[in-house]
């Protein structure tokens, strides 16, 4: 699957724009190609590839806005999406839609792109899966998971002169390794498939699995914890959902209080779409260049991300963090980076008298967004730490905890960080954390 060239996708977007002769118009054309190799019980059992085209048109005219989106392509794709957008606009009531942005002079880069990923073969993905399978076989356990490669081309044009294009790639290896009574998890994500550390993921998942057999229950309560990056990523991702966006601030539902210290001085969180470690991408869904935003600065609430509607309301420039408009969530931080520290993961564990090591969290849900209280379960690797050493596996536990309260008592941060994906495939770069308290309810 070679897909459209830049010129071809931009031409399709422009033709759609020109098909509607009145009002402000915005077109987002996205072509996505994905290849996936799955394995289970130490055997590859599926290899699939798919390609999709999505065309989205937004029209604002005479105080009304209409949006239409179609998938797939046919000879009448452009005419169909234009007709649907006009029908939606005609049926819509009076709108207070923000005007579309104009060009801001931003460059179409840097972009997370690798020719190796774009051209990855089924045999290459099978070789990466085989690394995990062989390690599992040596340990006498079973590996399950997938290796995927994808390429996405995005073109955004509007009637105000915006014309942006980017081609990005992603390679992912995710595995769960199971023994008789316990499992281990590992994942690796990279722009280039050549940078996917399959041996490291395999060794990590198998080692966790072998140590996580015959787990026993412990009493619920508040424990010191060392969270692996897979777990830290969930905390950061949920902060992004409930509090880092300007709409949450404007609607008084954000936990953030600007210029107030709410977390440990060792916590600095930025959104940086230009950081080469977090799938850089140069613009948002309005075609506005994405700027680096410092959200938490040494524990102090420092800033919010903006899209065009929220920026107009606060009379500030957009930071380029728009989701497809209109939406109810508002701007969203999709490239979260937490600053590193100076400890090793083993050093963090060594500083715990009695607590828990948590590999990852599962089924995390918001309980009280304003107070950043979440609930969920630990999964695939929860261990008791005694006198600075992992002593035994414990059964997965339910937690209910305020993220801000947890990050207010950070006792150590690792120098090593790990890239992973949030629930909506946003990129998050996180270290290991030693937290002074984390509450487990059952």
Secondary structure, DSSP 4 states (H G I P E B T S, - for coil): -----HHHHHHHHHHHHHH--SSEEEEEEEEEEEEEEEEETTEEEEEEEEEEEEEEEEEEETTEEEEEEEES--TTHHHHHHHHHHHHHHHS----PPPPP------S------HHHHT--HHHHHHHHHHHHHHHHHHT-EEEEEEEEEEEEEEEEETTS-EEEEEEEEEEEEEEEE-SS-EEEEEEEESSGGG--HHHHHHHHHHHHHHTSS-B----EEEEEEE-HHHHHHHHHHHHHHTSBHHHHHTT-----TT-B-S-TT--EEE-TT-TTS----B-TTSPBPPPEEEEETTEE---B--HHHHHHHTS---S-PPSSS-SS-----EEEEPP-SB-HHHHHHT-SEEEEEEEEEEEEEEEGGGTEEEEEEEEEEEEEETTEEEEEB---EEEEEHHHHHTSEEEEEEEEEEEE-TTS-EEEEEEEEEEEEEE--
